[in-house]
Amino acid sequence: NVIRLNNYEGKKIEDVKKELTKNKVKFKILGTGDVVSQYPIGNQTFSKDETVFLRGSNYKFDKNIFMGQNYNFTTGICKVMKFDCKISGFGKVSEIIKKSDVSYELKLTLSGKKEE
């Protein structure tokens, strides 16, 4: 299922939430207020199987949002926060090394059983 994803920057998060819910699009919102960044960027085609990441104007970042998350989620957070993230390994985030306020090194380790 592919849809055209709107550009939500500058719009109220509550309004965007209603629209995405109505269209049955998965999303993760960081903060409140107006959308200041989104990933994937707007005005392009988007698979409904993926997650849209939105960052609000009122958000205090906590690096622990990465812990235990998978590669796709981690990549989405890095892009919406406009962070330079170096991701290594497979599985879920197990270690976070803060390089600066916008640069992180994230190590993923496989957790759980290998699927056969």
Phi, psi and omega in degrees: 000113181247135177232167174268122182272127179285164172271117185259357182301133181090350180268155178294133181301320181300321179292319180295319179303315179298316181296314181294320178297315179300322181272006178058044178257132177286141181210159175228124181250132175248108176098190182225181178091225180259151178290124177254339173202156179216154174217129356295161180294158184284172177061041174215167179284152189209138177278130179295348178282343181271175180248137174269132178252129180234138177245129180270165181292337178249093180209126175257115186289136174235116184301339181291353175299336180283330188304129177078003183268158181274176184302311184298316179297313181299316178298317179299316179297315179302317183289317182290331178274354183059042178265153172266102183248130174258115185248129178228150177094191183224158175099235185240154182297127180239344181211139179233126176240115180278121179268322177199188180293343180231013181227125181229149170247122184244129178251128178256140174231145180291129177233152182089183182273148175290131179282142181249000000 
